[in-house]
Amino acid sequence: MLECHGLTVAFGHLKAVNNVDIAIPSNQITSIIGANGAGKTTLLRAISGLERAVAGRIVYNNHDITNQDPSNIVRHGISHVPAGFQLFRNLTVLQNLRLGAYIHGKEDASVQTEEQLAFVYSLFPILECRKAQISGTLSGGQQQMVAIGRALMARPKLLLLDEPSLGLAPIIVADILKALSLLNSERGLGILLVEQNASLALEFATHAYLLEGGSVVEEGTTSALKSSTLVARAYLGD
């Protein structure tokens, strides 16, 4: 279980995330929706240790992880897939994937890391075919698969996904989300998805939060938010 209590992240006088309270159950898919500038990405970056909170607490499985180093966050079982892939573009697919397992150390490389690598290849078979290819030469969809695969190499319990549909063809996005849904249903992987595409996010998740101006203005089951007048008018085109 991930919980944020009164979480605030500020850049100067601007509060990008303002007094946010959220609760993300284990083994569930949760979405955070909102327009550009709503604070979605900053919220994920605070959870993963990439931005510092100026107030509030982040608690994961009863451990206070507020403002911990990102490597410690990963060790707790949280992996972050940032928007725009952020791969090491001059390294091969395999090299990028192996970097995701760095927290487990060299002594683990011959056993569980290899098993996890085989698992990632089973999710995204194209990556095994392209494992020797330089990552920067892949298509956008394949780079997204590498980014997700790299995050999975750390064997997380919770996966943070920031705008996985950005710039990708709908059919590629559907394939990626299908693989992630299987991970949730068959392996119990918790997923926290940030998406500007509210329609996609509400179809993928079971619970959602709506952010505006850095604050939560509405939350509930995705079926409830689909029928929300505020969400429908602002984000679903109704």
MIDOSE-1310 file (N, C-alpha, C; in nm, 2 decimals, decimal comma, always signed):
residues 238
mlec	+0,08/-0,12/+0,00/+0,00/+0,00/+0,00/+0,09/+0,13/+0,00; +0,06/+0,21/-0,09/+0,13/+0,34/-0,10/+0,03/+0,45/-0,06; +0,08/+0,54/+0,03/-0,01/+0,65/+0,08/+0,07/+0,78/+0,08; +0,01/+0,88/+0,03/+0,06/+1,02/+0,05/-0,03/+1,10/+0,14
hglt	+0,03/+1,16/+0,24/-0,05/+1,24/+0,34/+0,00/+1,38/+0,33; -0,09/+1,47/+0,28/-0,06/+1,61/+0,28/+0,06/+1,65/+0,19; +0,09/+1,57/+0,09/+0,21/+1,58/+0,01/+0,21/+1,71/-0,06; +0,32/+1,79/-0,05/+0,34/+1,92/-0,12/+0,48/+1,93/-0,17
vafg	+0,49/+1,96/-0,30/+0,61/+1,98/-0,37/+0,61/+2,12/-0,43; +0,71/+2,20/-0,41/+0,71/+2,34/-0,46/+0,83/+2,37/-0,53; +0,82/+2,46/-0,63/+0,93/+2,51/-0,71/+0,92/+2,66/-0,68; +1,00/+2,71/-0,59/+0,99/+2,85/-0,55/+0,86/+2,87/-0,48
hlka	+0,78/+2,97/-0,52/+0,65/+2,99/-0,46/+0,54/+2,91/-0,52; +0,57/+2,84/-0,63/+0,47/+2,76/-0,70/+0,46/+2,62/-0,64; +0,34/+2,59/-0,59/+0,31/+2,45/-0,54/+0,26/+2,36/-0,65; +0,36/+2,28/-0,71/+0,32/+2,19/-0,82/+0,23/+2,08/-0,77
vnnv	+0,25/+2,04/-0,65/+0,17/+1,94/-0,58/+0,13/+2,00/-0,45; +0,00/+2,01/-0,42/-0,05/+2,08/-0,31/-0,13/+2,00/-0,21; -0,08/+1,96/-0,10/-0,15/+1,89/+0,00/-0,23/+1,77/-0,05; -0,16/+1,69/-0,12/-0,23/+1,57/-0,18/-0,24/+1,45/-0,09
diai	-0,35/+1,40/-0,08/-0,38/+1,27/+0,00/-0,43/+1,17/-0,10; -0,35/+1,06/-0,12/-0,39/+0,95/-0,20/-0,36/+0,82/-0,13; -0,43/+0,71/-0,16/-0,40/+0,58/-0,11/-0,41/+0,48/-0,23; -0,30/+0,41/-0,26/-0,29/+0,32/-0,37/-0,28/+0,18/-0,32
psnq	-0,39/+0,10/-0,33/-0,39/-0,04/-0,27/-0,29/-0,12/-0,35; -0,24/-0,22/-0,28/-0,15/-0,32/-0,35/-0,23/-0,40/-0,45; -0,16/-0,45/-0,55/-0,23/-0,54/-0,65/-0,34/-0,47/-0,73; -0,34/-0,34/-0,74/-0,45/-0,27/-0,81/-0,39/-0,17/-0,91
itsi	-0,47/-0,14/-1,01/-0,43/-0,04/-1,11/-0,50/+0,08/-1,08; -0,43/+0,19/-1,05/-0,48/+0,32/-1,02/-0,43/+0,42/-1,12; -0,52/+0,52/-1,16/-0,48/+0,62/-1,25/-0,49/+0,76/-1,19; -0,40/+0,84/-1,23/-0,40/+0,99/-1,20/-0,42/+1,06/-1,33
igan	-0,53/+1,13/-1,34/-0,56/+1,21/-1,46/-0,56/+1,36/-1,44; -0,55/+1,43/-1,54/-0,55/+1,58/-1,53/-0,49/+1,64/-1,65; -0,50/+1,77/-1,67/-0,45/+1,84/-1,79/-0,30/+1,86/-1,77; -0,23/+1,91/-1,87/-0,09/+1,95/-1,86/-0,08/+2,05/-1,75
gagk	+0,03/+2,03/-1,67/+0,05/+2,12/-1,56/-0,03/+2,10/-1,44; -0,10/+1,99/-1,43/-0,19/+1,96/-1,31/-0,10/+1,91/-1,20; +0,02/+1,87/-1,22/+0,10/+1,81/-1,11/+0,12/+1,66/-1,12; +0,08/+1,60/-1,22/+0,08/+1,45/-1,23/+0,22/+1,40/-1,23
ttll	+0,31/+1,45/-1,32/+0,44/+1,40/-1,33/+0,52/+1,44/-1,20; +0,50/+1,55/-1,15/+0,57/+1,59/-1,02/+0,54/+1,50/-0,91; +0,41/+1,46/-0,90/+0,37/+1,37/-0,80/+0,44/+1,23/-0,81; +0,45/+1,18/-0,93/+0,52/+1,05/-0,95/+0,67/+1,07/-0,91
rais	+0,73/+1,18/-0,95/+0,87/+1,21/-0,93/+0,90/+1,22/-0,78; +0,80/+1,28/-0,70/+0,82/+1,28/-0,56/+0,81/+1,15/-0,50; +0,72/+1,06/-0,54/+0,71/+0,93/-0,49/+0,84/+0,85/-0,51; +0,90/+0,87/-0,63/+1,02/+0,79/-0,67/+1,15/+0,86/-0,62
gler	+1,14/+0,97/-0,55/+1,25/+1,03/-0,49/+1,33/+1,13/-0,58; +1,27/+1,16/-0,70/+1,33/+1,25/-0,80/+1,30/+1,40/-0,77; +1,20/+1,42/-0,69/+1,17/+1,56/-0,64/+1,15/+1,55/-0,49; +1,19/+1,66/-0,43/+1,18/+1,66/-0,28/+1,04/+1,73/-0,24
avag	+0,98/+1,66/-0,14/+0,86/+1,72/-0,08/+0,90/+1,82/+0,02; +0,82/+1,93/+0,03/+0,84/+2,04/+0,13/+0,75/+2,02/+0,25; +0,65/+1,93/+0,23/+0,56/+1,90/+0,34/+0,49/+1,77/+0,31; +0,44/+1,71/+0,41/+0,37/+1,58/+0,40/+0,46/+1,46/+0,40
rivy	+0,40/+1,34/+0,39/+0,47/+1,22/+0,40/+0,43/+1,12/+0,29; +0,52/+1,03/+0,25/+0,49/+0,93/+0,16/+0,53/+0,80/+0,23; +0,43/+0,71/+0,24/+0,44/+0,58/+0,32/+0,42/+0,47/+0,22; +0,51/+0,37/+0,22/+0,49/+0,25/+0,14/+0,51/+0,13/+0,23
nnhd	+0,41/+0,05/+0,24/+0,41/-0,07/+0,32/+0,47/-0,04/+0,46; +0,41/+0,06/+0,52/+0,44/+0,10/+0,65/+0,58/+0,16/+0,67; +0,65/+0,19/+0,56/+0,78/+0,25/+0,57/+0,77/+0,40/+0,52; +0,82/+0,49/+0,59/+0,82/+0,63/+0,55/+0,93/+0,65/+0,45
itnq	+0,90/+0,67/+0,32/+1,00/+0,68/+0,22/+1,01/+0,83/+0,17; +0,96/+0,92/+0,24/+0,96/+1,06/+0,20/+1,10/+1,11/+0,18; +1,13/+1,16/+0,06/+1,26/+1,22/+0,03/+1,38/+1,13/+0,04; +1,35/+1,00/+0,03/+1,46/+0,91/+0,03/+1,53/+0,91/-0,11
dpsn	+1,65/+0,86/-0,11/+1,73/+0,85/-0,24/+1,65/+0,76/-0,33; +1,65/+0,79/-0,46/+1,58/+0,71/-0,56/+1,62/+0,56/-0,55; +1,75/+0,53/-0,53/+1,79/+0,39/-0,53/+1,73/+0,32/-0,41; +1,71/+0,39/-0,30/+1,64/+0,33/-0,18/+1,49/+0,30/-0,21
ivrh	+1,43/+0,39/-0,29/+1,29/+0,37/-0,33/+1,28/+0,25/-0,41; +1,37/+0,23/-0,50/+1,37/+0,10/-0,59/+1,39/-0,02/-0,50; +1,47/-0,01/-0,40/+1,49/-0,13/-0,31/+1,37/-0,16/-0,23; +1,29/-0,06/-0,21/+1,16/-0,09/-0,14/+1,06/-0,16/-0,23
gish	+1,08/-0,16/-0,36/+0,99/-0,23/-0,45/+0,91/-0,14/-0,54; +0,96/-0,02/-0,56/+0,89/+0,08/-0,65/+0,98/+0,11/-0,77; +0,93/+0,09/-0,89/+1,00/+0,13/-1,01/+0,93/+0,23/-1,09; +1,00/+0,32/-1,15/+0,94/+0,44/-1,22/+0,98/+0,43/-1,37
vpag	+0,88/+0,44/-1,46/+0,90/+0,45/-1,60/+0,86/+0,59/-1,64; +0,96/+0,68/-1,66/+0,94/+0,82/-1,69/+0,88/+0,84/-1,83; +0,82/+0,96/-1,85/+0,77/+0,99/-1,98/+0,89/+1,01/-2,07; +0,87/+0,98/-2,20/+0,97/+1,00/-2,30/+1,08/+0,89/-2,29
fqlf	+1,06/+0,78/-2,22/+1,15/+0,66/-2,22/+1,28/+0,69/-2,14; +1,36/+0,79/-2,17/+1,48/+0,82/-2,10/+1,57/+0,70/-2,10; +1,59/+0,64/-2,21/+1,69/+0,53/-2,22/+1,83/+0,58/-2,24; +1,93/+0,49/-2,22/+2,06/+0,52/-2,26/+2,07/+0,48/-2,40
rnlt	+2,06/+0,58/-2,49/+2,03/+0,56/-2,63/+2,15/+0,50/-2,70; +2,27/+0,52/-2,65/+2,39/+0,46/-2,72/+2,42/+0,32/-2,67; +2,34/+0,27/-2,58/+2,36/+0,13/-2,53/+2,26/+0,04/-2,60; +2,29/-0,09/-2,60/+2,20/-0,19/-2,67/+2,07/-0,21/-2,58
vlqn	+1,98/-0,28/-2,64/+1,86/-0,31/-2,56/+1,89/-0,40/-2,44; +1,98/-0,50/-2,46/+2,02/-0,58/-2,35/+2,09/-0,50/-2,24; +2,18/-0,42/-2,28/+2,25/-0,34/-2,18/+2,16/-0,25/-2,10; +2,06/-0,19/-2,16/+1,96/-0,11/-2,09/+1,88/-0,19/-1,99
lrlg	+1,84/-0,31/-2,04/+1,76/-0,40/-1,95/+1,84/-0,44/-1,83; +1,97/-0,48/-1,85/+2,05/-0,52/-1,74/+2,07/-0,41/-1,64; +2,08/-0,29/-1,68/+2,09/-0,17/-1,59/+1,98/-0,17/-1,49; +1,86/-0,21/-1,53/+1,75/-0,21/-1,44/+1,76/-0,30/-1,32
ayih	+1,85/-0,40/-1,33/+1,87/-0,50/-1,22/+1,99/-0,46/-1,13; +2,04/-0,34/-1,14/+2,17/-0,30/-1,07/+2,15/-0,32/-0,92; +2,03/-0,29/-0,87/+2,02/-0,30/-0,72/+2,04/-0,44/-0,66; +2,03/-0,54/-0,74/+2,04/-0,67/-0,69/+2,19/-0,72/-0,69
gked	+2,28/-0,65/-0,75/+2,42/-0,68/-0,74/+2,47/-0,79/-0,83; +2,60/-0,81/-0,84/+2,65/-0,90/-0,94/+2,62/-1,05/-0,90; +2,61/-1,07/-0,76/+2,60/-1,21/-0,72/+2,46/-1,27/-0,76; +2,37/-1,18/-0,80/+2,24/-1,22/-0,84/+2,22/-1,24/-0,99
asvq	+2,32/-1,20/-1,06/+2,31/-1,19/-1,21/+2,29/-1,32/-1,28; +2,34/-1,43/-1,22/+2,33/-1,56/-1,29/+2,20/-1,64/-1,26; +2,12/-1,58/-1,16/+2,00/-1,66/-1,12/+1,88/-1,58/-1,15; +1,83/-1,51/-1,05/+1,70/-1,44/-1,06/+1,70/-1,33/-1,17
teeq	+1,81/-1,26/-1,19/+1,82/-1,16/-1,29/+1,80/-1,22/-1,43; +1,86/-1,34/-1,45/+1,84/-1,40/-1,58/+1,70/-1,45/-1,60; +1,64/-1,50/-1,49/+1,50/-1,54/-1,50/+1,41/-1,42/-1,53; +1,44/-1,31/-1,47/+1,36/-1,19/-1,49/+1,38/-1,14/-1,63
lafv	+1,50/-1,15/-1,69/+1,52/-1,11/-1,82/+1,44/-1,20/-1,92; +1,44/-1,33/-1,89/+1,36/-1,42/-1,98/+1,21/-1,38/-1,97; +1,17/-1,34/-1,85/+1,03/-1,30/-1,83/+1,00/-1,17/-1,91; +1,09/-1,08/-1,91/+1,07/-0,95/-1,99/+1,06/-0,99/-2,13
yslf	+1,14/-1,08/-2,18/+1,14/-1,12/-2,32/+1,01/-1,19/-2,35; +0,95/-1,26/-2,26/+0,82/-1,33/-2,28/+0,71/-1,22/-2,30; +0,72/-1,11/-2,22/+0,62/-1,01/-2,23/+0,63/-0,93/-2,36; +0,76/-0,90/-2,40/+0,79/-0,82/-2,52/+0,89/-0,90/-2,61
pile	+0,84/-1,00/-2,69/+0,93/-1,08/-2,76/+1,02/-1,01/-2,86; +0,97/-0,89/-2,91/+1,06/-0,82/-3,00/+1,19/-0,77/-2,94; +1,19/-0,76/-2,81/+1,31/-0,71/-2,74/+1,42/-0,82/-2,74; +1,38/-0,94/-2,74/+1,48/-1,05/-2,75/+1,54/-1,05/-2,89
crka	+1,46/-1,03/-2,99/+1,50/-1,02/-3,13/+1,60/-0,90/-3,15; +1,57/-0,79/-3,08/+1,65/-0,67/-3,10/+1,75/-0,65/-2,98; +1,78/-0,75/-2,91/+1,86/-0,73/-2,78/+2,00/-0,67/-2,81; +2,06/-0,69/-2,93/+2,19/-0,64/-2,97/+2,18/-0,50/-3,04
qisg	+2,06/-0,46/-3,06/+2,04/-0,33/-3,13/+2,06/-0,21/-3,04; +2,12/-0,10/-3,09/+2,13/+0,02/-3,02/+1,99/+0,08/-2,99; +1,96/+0,11/-2,86/+1,83/+0,14/-2,82/+1,78/+0,27/-2,90; +1,86/+0,36/-2,92/+1,82/+0,49/-2,99/+1,77/+0,47/-3,13
tlsg	+1,80/+0,35/-3,19/+1,75/+0,33/-3,33/+1,62/+0,25/-3,33; +1,56/+0,22/-3,22/+1,43/+0,15/-3,21/+1,32/+0,25/-3,24; +1,20/+0,19/-3,28/+1,08/+0,27/-3,29/+1,04/+0,32/-3,15; +0,95/+0,42/-3,15/+0,90/+0,47/-3,02/+0,83/+0,36/-2,94
gqqq	+0,75/+0,28/-3,00/+0,69/+0,17/-2,92/+0,79/+0,07/-2,86; +0,89/+0,04/-2,94/+0,99/-0,05/-2,89/+1,07/+0,01/-2,78; +1,10/+0,14/-2,79/+1,17/+0,21/-2,68/+1,09/+0,21/-2,55; +0,96/+0,23/-2,57/+0,87/+0,22/-2,45/+0,88/+0,08/-2,38
mvai	+0,88/-0,02/-2,47/+0,89/-0,16/-2,41/+1,02/-0,18/-2,34; +1,13/-0,12/-2,39/+1,26/-0,13/-2,32/+1,25/-0,06/-2,19; +1,19/+0,06/-2,19/+1,18/+0,14/-2,06/+1,10/+0,06/-1,96; +0,99/+0,00/-2,00/+0,91/-0,08/-1,90/+0,99/-0,20/-1,86
gral	+1,05/-0,27/-1,96/+1,13/-0,39/-1,93/+1,24/-0,36/-1,83; +1,31/-0,25/-1,85/+1,42/-0,21/-1,76/+1,36/-0,19/-1,62; +1,25/-0,12/-1,60/+1,19/-0,11/-1,47/+1,15/-0,24/-1,41; +1,10/-0,33/-1,49/+1,06/-0,46/-1,44/+1,18/-0,55/-1,39
marp	+1,30/-0,52/-1,45/+1,42/-0,59/-1,41/+1,45/-0,58/-1,26; +1,40/-0,47/-1,20/+1,43/-0,45/-1,06/+1,33/-0,54/-0,97; +1,24/-0,61/-1,04/+1,14/-0,69/-0,97/+1,05/-0,62/-0,88; +0,99/-0,51/-0,92/+0,91/-0,42/-0,84/+0,78/-0,49/-0,79
klll	+0,72/-0,43/-0,69/+0,58/-0,46/-0,64/+0,49/-0,35/-0,69; +0,54/-0,23/-0,72/+0,46/-0,12/-0,76/+0,53/-0,05/-0,88; +0,46/-0,04/-0,99/+0,52/+0,03/-1,11/+0,45/+0,16/-1,13; +0,54/+0,27/-1,14/+0,49/+0,40/-1,17/+0,51/+0,43/-1,32
ldep	+0,40/+0,46/-1,39/+0,40/+0,48/-1,53/+0,36/+0,62/-1,57; +0,45/+0,70/-1,63/+0,42/+0,83/-1,66/+0,40/+0,85/-1,81; +0,27/+0,87/-1,85/+0,23/+0,90/-1,99/+0,28/+0,79/-2,09; +0,25/+0,66/-2,07/+0,31/+0,56/-2,16/+0,25/+0,57/-2,30
slgl	+0,14/+0,64/-2,32/+0,08/+0,65/-2,45/+0,14/+0,76/-2,53; +0,22/+0,85/-2,47/+0,27/+0,97/-2,54/+0,34/+0,94/-2,67; +0,29/+0,99/-2,78/+0,35/+0,98/-2,91/+0,35/+0,85/-2,97; +0,27/+0,75/-2,92/+0,27/+0,62/-2,97/+0,14/+0,59/-3,04
apii	+0,14/+0,50/-3,14/+0,02/+0,46/-3,22/-0,07/+0,39/-3,12; -0,20/+0,41/-3,13/-0,30/+0,34/-3,04/-0,28/+0,19/-3,04; -0,25/+0,13/-3,15/-0,24/-0,02/-3,15/-0,12/-0,06/-3,06; -0,01/+0,02/-3,06/+0,11/-0,01/-2,98/+0,08/+0,01/-2,83
vadi	+0,01/+0,11/-2,80/-0,04/+0,14/-2,66/-0,12/+0,03/-2,61; -0,22/-0,02/-2,69/-0,31/-0,13/-2,65/-0,23/-0,25/-2,62; -0,12/-0,28/-2,70/-0,04/-0,40/-2,68/+0,03/-0,39/-2,54; +0,09/-0,27/-2,52/+0,17/-0,25/-2,40/+0,08/-0,26/-2,27
lkal	-0,04/-0,19/-2,28/-0,13/-0,20/-2,17/-0,19/-0,34/-2,14; -0,20/-0,41/-2,25/-0,25/-0,55/-2,23/-0,15/-0,63/-2,16; -0,02/-0,61/-2,19/+0,09/-0,68/-2,12/+0,09/-0,64/-1,97; +0,07/-0,51/-1,94/+0,07/-0,47/-1,81/-0,05/-0,52/-1,73
slln	-0,16/-0,53/-1,79/-0,28/-0,58/-1,73/-0,26/-0,73/-1,69; -0,19/-0,80/-1,77/-0,16/-0,94/-1,74/-0,07/-0,95/-1,62; +0,03/-0,85/-1,61/+0,12/-0,85/-1,50/+0,04/-0,82/-1,37; -0,06/-0,74/-1,38/-0,14/-0,70/-1,26/-0,22/-0,82/-1,22
serg	-0,29/-0,89/-1,32/-0,38/-0,99/-1,28/-0,31/-1,12/-1,25; -0,20/-1,15/-1,31/-0,14/-1,28/-1,29/-0,02/-1,28/-1,19; +0,04/-1,16/-1,17/+0,16/-1,15/-1,08/+0,13/-1,06/-0,97; +0,02/-0,99/-0,97/-0,01/-0,90/-0,86/+0,06/-0,77/-0,86
lgil	+0,12/-0,73/-0,97/+0,19/-0,61/-0,98/+0,10/-0,49/-0,97; +0,12/-0,40/-0,87/+0,05/-0,28/-0,85/+0,10/-0,18/-0,96; +0,01/-0,10/-1,01/+0,04/+0,00/-1,12/-0,02/+0,13/-1,08; +0,06/+0,24/-1,08/+0,01/+0,37/-1,07/+0,04/+0,44/-1,20
lveq	-0,07/+0,47/-1,28/-0,06/+0,53/-1,41/-0,09/+0,68/-1,41; +0,00/+0,76/-1,47/-0,03/+0,90/-1,49/-0,06/+0,91/-1,64; -0,17/+0,97/-1,67/-0,21/+0,99/-1,81/-0,29/+1,12/-1,83; -0,26/+1,19/-1,94/-0,34/+1,30/-1,99/-0,46/+1,25/-2,06
nasl	-0,44/+1,13/-2,13/-0,55/+1,07/-2,20/-0,65/+1,01/-2,10; -0,74/+1,09/-2,05/-0,83/+1,04/-1,94/-0,91/+0,92/-1,99; -0,96/+0,92/-2,11/-1,04/+0,80/-2,15/-0,96/+0,67/-2,15; -0,84/+0,68/-2,19/-0,75/+0,56/-2,18/-0,73/+0,52/-2,04
alef	-0,70/+0,62/-1,95/-0,66/+0,59/-1,81/-0,78/+0,53/-1,74; -0,90/+0,58/-1,77/-1,02/+0,53/-1,70/-1,06/+0,39/-1,75; -1,02/+0,35/-1,87/-1,05/+0,22/-1,92/-0,95/+0,12/-1,86; -0,83/+0,16/-1,83/-0,72/+0,07/-1,79/-0,73/+0,04/-1,64
atha	-0,77/+0,14/-1,56/-0,76/+0,13/-1,42/-0,89/+0,10/-1,35; -0,89/+0,07/-1,22/-1,01/+0,05/-1,15/-1,05/+0,16/-1,05; -0,95/+0,25/-1,02/-0,97/+0,36/-0,93/-0,89/+0,48/-0,99; -0,93/+0,60/-0,97/-0,86/+0,71/-1,03/-0,87/+0,84/-0,94
ylle	-0,77/+0,92/-0,96/-0,77/+1,06/-0,89/-0,76/+1,16/-1,00; -0,84/+1,27/-0,99/-0,83/+1,38/-1,08/-0,76/+1,50/-1,01; -0,65/+1,54/-1,08/-0,57/+1,65/-1,03/-0,59/+1,78/-1,11; -0,61/+1,89/-1,04/-0,61/+2,02/-1,10/-0,53/+2,12/-1,01
ggsv	-0,44/+2,19/-1,08/-0,36/+2,28/-1,00/-0,28/+2,22/-0,89; -0,24/+2,10/-0,90/-0,17/+2,03/-0,80/-0,24/+1,97/-0,69; -0,38/+1,98/-0,69/-0,46/+1,93/-0,59/-0,56/+1,82/-0,64; -0,59/+1,73/-0,55/-0,69/+1,63/-0,59/-0,83/+1,69/-0,58
veeg	-0,90/+1,70/-0,69/-1,04/+1,76/-0,69/-1,15/+1,66/-0,69; -1,11/+1,53/-0,73/-1,21/+1,43/-0,74/-1,14/+1,29/-0,74; -1,20/+1,19/-0,68/-1,15/+1,06/-0,68/-1,26/+0,96/-0,66; -1,23/+0,83/-0,70/-1,33/+0,73/-0,69/-1,30/+0,62/-0,79
ttsa	-1,39/+0,52/-0,80/-1,38/+0,42/-0,90/-1,38/+0,48/-1,04; -1,32/+0,41/-1,13/-1,32/+0,47/-1,27/-1,46/+0,48/-1,33; -1,55/+0,38/-1,29/-1,68/+0,39/-1,34/-1,75/+0,51/-1,29; -1,73/+0,55/-1,16/-1,79/+0,67/-1,11/-1,73/+0,80/-1,17
lkss	-1,60/+0,80/-1,20/-1,54/+0,92/-1,26/-1,59/+0,93/-1,41; -1,61/+0,82/-1,47/-1,66/+0,83/-1,61/-1,80/+0,90/-1,62; -1,88/+0,89/-1,51/-2,01/+0,95/-1,51/-2,00/+1,09/-1,44; -1,88/+1,13/-1,40/-1,87/+1,26/-1,33/-1,88/+1,37/-1,44
tlva	-1,96/+1,47/-1,41/-1,98/+1,58/-1,50/-1,85/+1,66/-1,52; -1,78/+1,68/-1,42/-1,65/+1,75/-1,43/-1,55/+1,68/-1,52; -1,54/+1,55/-1,50/-1,45/+1,47/-1,58/-1,49/+1,46/-1,73; -1,63/+1,44/-1,74/-1,68/+1,42/-1,88/-1,66/+1,55/-1,96
rayl	-1,69/+1,66/-1,90/-1,69/+1,79/-1,98/-1,54/+1,83/-2,01; -1,45/+1,81/-1,91/-1,32/+1,86/-1,92/-1,22/+1,77/-2,00; -1,25/+1,64/-1,98/-1,15/+1,54/-2,03/-1,20/+1,43/-2,12; -1,33/+1,41/-2,13/-1,38/+1,31/-2,21/-1,46/+1,36/-2,34
gd	-1,47/+1,49/-2,35/-1,52/+1,55/-2,47/-1,67/+1,54/-2,47; -1,74/+1,53/-2,36/-1,89/+1,52/-2,35/-1,94/+1,66/-2,32
